[in-house]
Structure formats: C-alpha cells, structure tokens
Amino acid sequence: MSGRGDSLPTVWPQEPHTKAKHDLLTGYLGAWFGILGSSPRHARVIVFDGFAGPGVYESGEPGSPVLTINRLLHHDHFSRWGNTEFVFVFNERDDDRYVSLADTLIELERAQPGGAWPSNVRVHHRNESFPGLAENLLEGLAGATLAPTFAFVDPFGYKDVPLDLIKRLLSYDACELFIYFDFNSVSRFATAGNVDKHFGALFGTDRFKDAPPAGDPARPRFLHDLYEEQLRSVCDFAYVQSFAMVNRGGRVGNYMFFCTRNLTAFDRMKSTMWRLAPDGDYRFEDRFADQDVLFADQRDTEPLKAALLQRFAGSTVSIDDILKFTIEETPFYSGQVKRETLAPMQRDGLISGGPNQKRACQYPDGTLVVFPPKP
C-alpha cells in the first residue's frame, strides 16, 4: 500500500494519553465481549481496527491489536463462548508498519496453546487504506446485515475518515464506533479555507466554516458539538459520549468519541470513562499521568441529586426511569444511582420510597420513588 501520512518512525514511543485510550478500549471491550459472547442471538461478532499501526510501541508495549485480542482470550468467561465466532480485522495502510503488525500477530498466535488461535477466533490483517477497505467490506455485504461490530477508528490527523463512509459502514443497529477526532487540527484550520475538502468529508457538512474565529472562547465547544451532532444525526447513533485527551501543554489534542444505539452499552462505556476520570470531567491529562491522585475516588454525586430533584419534582417514578434519565441525560452512569445517590437522599428525607418499596434505601427493579414538589 502507500506510505504513511505522518512524520513518526515505523515504531514510536507510547504517550500517556495513548495508554489511556487503550485503557478505555480494553475496559469497554471486556463488557462488550461479555454481553455478546453469551448472547444466543449472535453467532458472530466483529472487532474492526481501521488504523491498527505496527502492533507494538518502541519500548515493547502492546498496541491495540494485541490488547483487544488478549482482552478476549483472557476474559474470565471466554471458555463458555464456544458457540460464538469472534472475528478481528486489523488494517494498516503503511507498508513498514503493516509488516510489523503482521509479525506481531503471528508471534501472538504462536504463543497460544497449540500454536494457533482458538477454533472460534479468526484474525485477519490487511494492508489497505481505511476508505478502500471499508468500501470493499460494504461491497462484500451486498445488502446483508453486518454482524455486531465494534469499530475502532484511530487515524493520524483528520483525513481518510469521511462521515458518509462511517454512516454506511456502521448503519446496522448492533454496530458501535470508537473514533479519534483530531481536535487540535480542526480548531486550528476550521476557518482557514485551505483544507475545506477534508473537513467537509470529516464533518459531513460545511457548517464547520461557521465556527467562531480563532481565539474566540466559543470556538472549541462549537466544533466539538458540531461533530457530536453529526455523529448523532448523520450516522444515526442515539448515544454519543466524548472523552478529551489533554497534552502536556494543557491543551486538548483530541477527543475520543464513543457512539452506540444501545443504552446498556452507553452506560458501560460511561462507567469505563469514569474509572479513568473519577471526578467526572471525561478527560485525561498527560502531565498528571504519573500522579496517583488522578485515580483517587473523587466522585461527587451532589449534581446528580440536584438533577433528579429537578427532573422528577412532584412525581412518583420507577427506579427504571431514574436509571434511564441518569444514563441518557447526565454525566453519571447507573452504578452511581442507588447506593451513592438515592440511598443518602432517602436517609436525609429528600425523597421517600413508594408503596412497593420493601426495604428502605434499596431499589430493585420496578421500585417506585417519590420526589417532593419544588419548594
């Protein structure tokens, strides 16, 4: 295939934010494999890595292909999923990096018991452009339904990830996306006029030209929100959550956007992101990567308490509706609702249990919760 579109060597050092990105990837895939591997509805699931890289970093750290495969093979319940076929597709456009990727995957396979992948695991590697491979996959489907697919799209820069292609490739309900958004470049050049063609493809619209001028404090939020809006409206993802990667200079270099149509999946990724950003700001900073305080338990659910009191004032609602609201419309996830939020609220008299609550401060499915009217 053609050469690389960046200035890095074939294998390069791993930055802290790259490891953080991989922690999000593997943390979520553990849950994703668990849900789909045990489901009788799906005979096959696919992990598609469109910009897989060389498979290894300069100091020997594993790249995303090795990490994703190992996340499956080392899963506590993998031995129970013999009826599910797991298909991995790793693509790398650059020739030298592709050779490294292929060698890394061969070495990983040889390290398995019997020197081969388990019978229900298929690993493919490709040396194509992402658009070219995606178009070939779409042509091969010929209108058929794609198996549940997790697409990891992690390019260098803003080229070769047209939104229209993402839309067509991942149009099936069970498809999910974890995509890199080159915020640094977008923020610098959105109104420069010299890369409009690429940005038009990236956003699927020319509305990026309407961004506030460089230096305007509203510019970053406009561009972030426009891309999120396009992922929702054009690609038809019901749930989208971004996670900021902040460089050593204290600036957002890129966002990782997770996109799904499944509320449970959305909840699982939010939970994974909170583990990496326990104060709930959905960001990772390279300059604080070695400080243990970053990973301390800093969760403050007071904003969630206020949101629930506002949303459900004067109502009696089920715990199911409370959980759905929390996942869909707040930064919090379901695991923070019952013990950390509702139980303290009930003990403090801010809410009360409904007629079907059997034990105070416990909220099994269907439990009704009574919220007082606004003062």
Secondary structure, DSSP 8 states (H G I E B T S, - for coil): ----SSS--SS----HHHHHHHHHHHHHHHHHHHHHHT-TT-SEEEEEETT-TTSB-TTS-B-HHHHHHHHHHT-TTGGG-TTSEEEEEEE--SHHHHHHHHHHHHHHHHTSGGGS--TTEEEEEE-S-HHHHHHHHHHHHTT----SEEEEE--SSSSS--HHHHHHHT-STTEEEEEEE-HHHHHHHTTTSSSHHHHHHHHTSSGGGGS--TT-TTHHHHHHHHHHHHHHHTS--SEEEEEEEE-TTSSEEEEEEEEES-HHHHHHHHHHHHHHSTTSS-EEEGGGTT-GGGGS-----HHHHHHHHHHTTT-EEEHHHHHHHHHHHSS--GGGTIIIIIHHHHHTTSSEE-TT-SSTT---TT-EEE-----
